[in-house]
Amino acid sequence: MIRYLLILFLCVPVAAYSQQTRQTRMEDHGNPYDIQDSVMIRMRDGAMISAMVVKKKDVRYPLPVIFQFTIYVRDTGRDLRSLKDAADRGYVGVIAYTRGKRFSPNDIYPYEFDAQDSYDVIDWISRQKWCNGSVGMYGGSYNGFTQWAACKTVHPALKTIVPYVANRPGMGLPMENNIFINPNYEWAFYVGNNKYLDNETGNDRQRFRKMMFKWWESGAAYKTMDSIDGAPNKWFQRWISHPDFDEYWQKMAPYKEDFKNINIPVLAFDGYYNDSQNSGLYYLKELQKYNPGTPWYLIMGPYSHFGTQLGGEKMVNGYQVDSISLFDIKKITYEWFDYILKNGQRPAVLKDKINYEVMGANEWRSASSFENMHNDLLKFYLSPNIKDAHYFLDPQLSGKDTCLIQTVDFADRETSNNDYYPDPLEKDEINENNGFVFISDPLKQAMIVNGSFSGKLRIRINKKDVDLGVTLYELTPEGKYFHLSYYIGRASYAEDITKRSLLIPGRKTTVPFTNTHLVSRQLRKGSRIVVAVNVNKNPFSQLNYGTGKEVSTETVKDAAEPLEIRWYNDSYVEIPVLKPY
C-alpha cells in the first residue's frame, strides 16, 4: 500500500565526477560531440543554475534546442546519453539542474523556484549562438512538473512541452485532495541531502517504514514524524504548514487564469495506475477549460508512474496488460519535436486529442475531449438493502431516508481502514471488515468504463471533519475483483481545496467528489460494479481525528470519542461509460 513516487538510481559523488568529466572529454576528443559540462547560468535574483550542453561539432548553424530541467542529477550516465541522443537527432541538447543541485551553491527547495528559474534558463538558451530561437522540453515526473512550471510565464522561445506523468505540487503530492500522504517524506532527503542524490538514505526503506509505524502506534502528532525519525526534515515541515491549496502551492505552476496564456502545443503521457495521475491530468483539464484553443494531446494506458516513462510495462501490480498497450515513447517524443520544431509530420498515433488503450479489449481508441470519452453515465445509490448477501448498489433511489452507521475508533491501532491502493489490481476478495461494500446487479451488456468517476456522499458525523475513501471495482463473472479507480479526500475541503470549511456535528451534509483517477476498462456482460466506502485511517497518510484543529497537530488524545458516521442512501456515484450504440 505504500506509494513510492520515485525510483533511486546510482549517483556519483563530486570527487568522482571531476575524474569522470576528464575521462568523458578524453573519450569525446575523437567523437562528433561538443560537450560543455560545467555551464553556470545566473538567475535574475543572483542564484546560479548548473547545466550541460551537447551539440554536434560539425554543426555550423543554429538549431532548435531540447531542454530538460530536473532535480535528479545523473550527469555522468543517462543525462549525458540523453543529450547526445538529442544531438544525434539534429538538435542541441541542454539539461539544467534545479536550484541548489550539482554545482549550484544555493539551498535546495524542491518546487519553489522552478517557475522563475525555468524562464531564466530558457532565456539564456535563446540568446546562445547555437540556438535558433526555438526550445522544446520533455521528461517525466519532476521533469514533467518543471515543464508546466515553465508555463507559469511562457518564454517566447518555448515552443512546446512533452510532460510524462507530470507532478503538480499540492495536488496529488505531497497531499491528495488535502490529505498528506507519506512517500514524499523520504523523497525530500533523497533529493535534498546533497548536490546529487542521497541513494543511501533514499534506499533505506526499513528506516522509513519503521518511522511510519512508530508514529501510527504511538498516536503522536503527524508533525512530529521527523522527531520520530530522528532527523529534522525541513521540507516536510514546510509542506505540512500549508494544508490549504494556498498561494504557496499556487505559485509553483499555472493556476486558473495562468492557463489562458498557454498557447504552445502540448503532448502529455500518463497512466491509469500512475499514483500522481491527478496531477498530470489537472494541467490538461485546466488548459481545456481556460484556453480550449490550445492544441494538446494525451497518450494514456495501463501504466504505473515509472512504466509510463518507459513506454509501458508488461506487468502492472500483478496484472498482465494488453500487448498492444506498449509503445515507443522516445520515438513518439522526437516525432513530436520534429513536427513542432522542424515542420514535420504529426505522430501517426495521435488520432485525436485523447488517445487511450482500453484494458481488456486490447485496442486503442481516441476522443476529442475528456467529456467525449463516454456516451452515458451509470448512476448508482448506496442502498442499505441487502441483495445477494451484499449491500445493493441500486440504480434507483428508494423513497425512504435511511442510512448505514459506521463507528471508527481512532485510538485503535489494531485496525486500519480504507484499503484503497490498487496493488494487486486483481484479487479474489476485498476487505469487508470495516466500511461498507455495495454491489450492483450483473450488467446486461458489455461496455467500457471510460473516464473519471464522481459522486456525492451524503453523511452525518458527530465530529467536525473526516477523511473519506471511495474505491471502484469490477466484479467479473468469474468472481475476481478488478481495481478500477479510487478517491481519498478531506470532507472539509470538498467544496474548495483552498479553504477549509468544517462540518457541523450532527448535521447531514453533502460531500461532492470529482478528483478521481481516470481509467479505461472493457466490462463484460455479467460483470458487476462494486463501490467500497470507508473512513481513511491507516499508517500511510495523515490521520484526521475530526476535532477541527490543524490535522498535523492532532494526537491520540483527540480520539476520546469514536467517530460515528452515517452513510445515507441518497449518496451516489456516477461512472462514465462508453456503450456500443
ZIGI-V319962 format. One record per pair of residues at least 4 apart in sequence whose C-alpha atoms are under 6 Angstrom apart, sorted by sequence separation. I is the first residue (numbers start at 1). J is the second residue. If there is no record, write none. Layout:
[[I J] [I J]]
This chain:
[[17 21] [42 46] [43 47] [75 79] [87 91] [97 101] [100 104] [113 117] [114 118] [139 143] [140 144] [169 173] [172 176] [175 179] [188 192] [189 193] [199 203] [206 210] [210 214] [213 217] [214 218] [226 230] [245 249] [247 251] [254 258] [278 282] [286 290] [287 291] [288 292] [303 307] [304 308] [308 312] [315 319] [337 341] [338 342] [339 343] [386 390] [475 479] [476 480] [493 497] [42 47] [43 48] [74 79] [75 80] [86 91] [87 92] [100 105] [126 131] [139 144] [170 175] [171 176] [175 180] [215 220] [226 231] [250 255] [303 308] [307 312] [315 320] [339 344] [358 363] [367 372] [386 391] [387 392] [475 480] [42 48] [87 93] [100 106] [174 180] [175 181] [191 197] [226 232] [307 313] [314 320] [315 321] [338 344] [339 345] [357 363] [367 373] [385 391] [386 392] [475 481] [537 543] [41 48] [86 93] [100 107] [126 133] [174 181] [190 197] [226 233] [314 321] [339 346] [357 364] [384 391] [385 392] [474 481] [493 500] [544 551] [41 49] [100 108] [190 198] [356 364] [474 482] [492 500] [40 49] [303 312] [356 365] [383 392] [473 482] [492 501] [40 50] [83 93] [174 184] [355 365] [383 393] [473 483] [492 502] [39 50] [355 366] [382 393] [473 484] [39 51] [190 202] [335 347] [354 366] [381 393] [472 484] [39 52] [354 367] [380 393] [381 394] [472 485] [312 326] [352 366] [380 394] [472 486] [37 52] [311 326] [352 367] [353 368] [380 395] [471 486] [36 52] [311 327] [352 368] [379 395] [470 486] [36 53] [311 328] [470 487] [494 511] [35 53] [211 229] [311 329] [469 487] [35 54] [144 163] [469 488] [34 54] [144 164] [468 488] [34 55] [145 166] [468 489] [33 55] [34 56] [135 157] [144 166] [145 167] [467 489] [33 56] [34 57] [134 157] [135 158] [136 159] [138 161] [140 163] [467 490] [32 56] [33 57] [133 157] [135 159] [136 160] [137 161] [138 162] [139 163] [140 164] [141 165] [467 491] [32 57] [136 161] [138 163] [139 164] [140 165] [141 166] [142 167] [466 491] [65 91] [69 95] [71 97] [141 167] [64 91] [65 92] [66 93] [67 94] [68 95] [69 96] [70 97] [71 98] [465 492] [63 91] [65 93] [67 95] [69 97] [70 98] [259 287] [54 83] [267 296] [269 298] [271 300] [272 301] [487 516] [260 290] [265 295] [266 296] [267 297] [268 298] [269 299] [270 300] [271 301] [272 302] [273 303] [274 304] [486 516] [56 87] [119 150] [259 290] [260 291] [263 294] [265 296] [267 298] [269 300] [271 302] [272 303] [273 304] [274 305] [55 87] [118 150] [271 303] [325 357] [485 517] [271 304] [115 149] [115 150] [55 92] [271 308] [465 502] [54 92] [324 362] [464 502] [465 503] [54 93] [464 503] [53 93] [322 362] [464 504] [53 94] [464 505] [52 94] [463 505] [52 95] [462 505] [51 95] [461 505] [462 506] [51 96] [393 438] [461 506] [50 96] [392 438] [393 439] [460 506] [50 97] [391 438] [392 439] [393 440] [460 507] [392 440] [460 508] [459 508] [477 526] [49 99] [459 509] [477 527] [420 471] [458 509] [476 527] [428 480] [458 510] [475 527] [50 103] [427 480] [457 510] [475 528] [50 104] [427 481] [457 511] [474 528] [49 104] [301 356] [426 481] [456 511] [474 529] [48 104] [297 353] [298 354] [299 355] [300 356] [301 357] [426 482] [456 512] [474 530] [297 354] [298 355] [299 356] [425 482] [455 512] [473 530] [425 483] [455 513] [472 530] [454 513] [472 531] [454 514] [471 531] [422 483] [471 532] [470 532] [470 533] [452 516] [469 533] [452 517] [469 534] [452 518] [468 534] [469 535] [64 131] [451 518] [468 535] [469 536] [62 130] [63 131] [64 132] [451 519] [467 535] [468 536] [62 131] [63 132] [66 135] [68 137] [450 519] [467 536] [62 132] [64 134] [65 135] [66 136] [67 137] [450 520] [64 135] [66 137] [449 520] [449 521] [70 143] [448 521] [69 143] [448 522] [448 523] [374 450] [447 523] [43 120] [373 450] [446 523] [446 524] [170 249] [446 525] [445 525] [466 546] [444 525] [465 546] [443 525] [464 546] [443 526] [463 546] [464 547] [108 192] [442 526] [443 527] [464 548] [442 527] [443 528] [442 528] [441 528] [440 528] [440 529] [439 529] [439 530] [438 530] [102 195] [438 531] [101 195] [102 196] [437 531] [437 532] [436 532] [436 533] [435 533] [435 534] [152 253] [152 254] [462 564] [461 564] [149 253] [160 264] [162 266] [164 268] [172 276] [461 565] [159 264] [160 265] [161 266] [162 267] [163 268] [164 269] [165 270] [460 565] [160 266] [162 268] [172 278] [317 423] [318 424] [460 566] [172 279] [317 424] [459 566] [171 279] [317 425] [459 567] [459 568] [458 568] [168 279] [167 279] [167 280] [458 571] [166 280] [457 571] [165 280] [456 571] [418 534] [456 572] [455 572] [418 536] [455 573] [417 536] [454 573] [455 574] [417 537] [454 574] [416 537] [417 538] [453 574] [416 538] [453 575] [73 196] [451 576] [450 576] [449 576] [450 577] [449 577] [448 577] [448 578] [447 578] [447 579] [112 252] [411 556] [411 559] [410 559] [409 562] [408 562] [408 563] [407 563] [407 564] [406 564] [406 565] [405 565] [361 522] [405 566] [358 520] [359 521] [360 522] [404 566] [358 521] [359 522] [403 566] [404 567] [403 567] [403 568] [402 568] [403 569] [402 569] [4 183] [3 183] [11 197] [383 569] [382 569] [382 571] [381 571] [382 572] [381 572] [380 572] [380 573] [379 573] [379 574] [378 574] [377 574] [378 575] [377 575] [377 576] [377 577] [376 577] [374 576] [374 577] [375 578] [374 578] [272 519] [245 497] [246 498] [245 498] [244 498] [244 499] [177 489] [216 539] [223 552] [222 552] [221 552] [221 553] [221 554] [221 555] [220 555] [219 555] [219 556] [182 540] [182 541] [181 541] [180 541] [180 542] [1 421]]
